[in-house]
């Protein structure tokens, strides 16, 4: 039960990802979305939201797996964070024309 923070953070990040996928990008900081064109908002939300959701789900899976083995958490969370950040950075560069 010491990994309950993983579950709480994973659920929160997953909810934010789902909100972004549905097209509401207000949860993304304003300087990270200021150059996104109006017609690109749904695509930007899906890309960034997918990356966020991948990270959130990996934290939830890490919590579930922690009941059996603490070592496996690293093999679940680290690759998912890398893939999730890849999606987020792709969305930032493609639709916002840069990170900031």
Secondary structure, 3 states (H helix, E strand, C coil): CCCHHHHHHHHHHHHHHHHHHCCCCCCCCHHHHCCCCHHHHHHHHHHHHHHHHHHHHHHHHHHHHCCCCCCHHHHHHHHHHHHHHHHHHHHHHHHCCCCC
